[in-house]
Amino acid sequence: MVETHNRVRLTLLVVALVGFATVTMVVDRGALRGRARDLPPWAGPLLDIAVPLQKSLAYPVDFVRERWDRYVALIGVQEVNSELRSQLARLQEENLQLREGLVASGRLARISEMRAGFEVPMLPAELVGSDVSPWFRSVLLDRGRADGVLSGMTVISENGLAGLVVSTSNHASKAMLLLDRQTAVDGTVQRSRARGIVRGGSDEALLFEFVARGADVLPGDMVMTSGLDGVHPKGLLVGTVKSVAEAGTDLLRTAVLEPAVDFGRLEQVFVMLRRGPTLELLYSSQTGDTAADVAEAAP
């Protein structure tokens, strides 16, 4: 019996809602045909209730849709950012390679000018190790006897004299830098032709010892190799005079030179594939091999 009453009530409720909706539609149609602008008195409160109700029902759907659109857009932005980062990294790498190429081309151009002046074959070499102890200043090069490199060959950079090869293996060699305390290079002042001996000093500087009497050495003078020691060819830039010791009673005076080569930034050097006459006689008498023989045997 109770179930029958509930079914009757539910049926009456559905009929009432359908009837109410039908009446509302008819009234709206009539209002539209009559071009009425105001709603009937009983329809206004219903509309006021329906608007917030519709908003509350639509809010979850709109919220989910908005978050989904943002998520999809965010995925697209992440993909674009990833692609832009890849392009930026690639452009930075290309820019770095171009800059290195410009630096290398500048070095090669200056070396080409030097080669034209000395007419000596030169072999490029990379620094792969260094010894910067207080007593020894030397570097390890990636070229050896198989490349035609021998002990006693001069090592230069695009800026000037860097050192001397002191030992070799088949595919590597060791070069003593100018800063080494054992260095002794016969030098001459380009302006006045005053001669002296360049020795390795300390604090990244060189010492130029010259005869005090009659010598003309001033700050700013450039010191070149004289070629008279039979070790290095003539005309290589060694350094620039920074200061000159006061004249005293000593026979020798000393000037401090700033090296032409920036040894702190040295990365690539060039080995002059020809030994000076003094070292050629010394080494050939010990081994029986000359620099020309090794250069011809090298690939």
Number of C-alpha atoms within 10 A of each C-alpha: 6 7 8 9 10 11 12 12 12 12 12 12 12 12 12 12 12 12 12 12 12 12 12 14 12 12 15 16 12 12 15 11 9 9 9 11 8 9 13 13 8 8 13 12 11 10 12 10 10 12 11 11 12 10 11 11 11 11 12 11 10 12 11 11 12 12 11 12 12 12 12 11 12 12 12 12 12 11 12 12 12 12 12 12 12 12 12 12 12 12 12 12 12 12 12 12 12 12 12 12 12 12 12 13 12 13 17 16 13 15 21 15 13 18 14 11 10 14 11 14 13 20 15 17 19 15 17 12 12 15 14 12 9 10 11 16 20 21 20 20 25 17 23 21 19 17 19 23 30 31 21 26 24 26 25 24 23 20 19 21 26 27 27 24 25 16 18 20 15 14 14 18 22 24 25 24 24 28 26 22 18 15 18 17 24 22 31 28 24 17 13 13 15 16 22 25 19 28 23 22 18 13 8 15 16 26 24 28 19 21 16 17 11 7 16 15 26 16 13 14 19 23 30 26 27 24 17 15 18 17 23 28 21 17 19 21 22 28 28 21 22 17 16 17 9 10 12 9 8 9 10 15 20 20 22 21 27 20 25 20 19 14 14 7 7 13 13 16 23 21 26 26 21 24 25 19 13 14 18 21 14 13 17 12 11 9 8 10 13 16 21 13 11 17 18 10 12 13 8
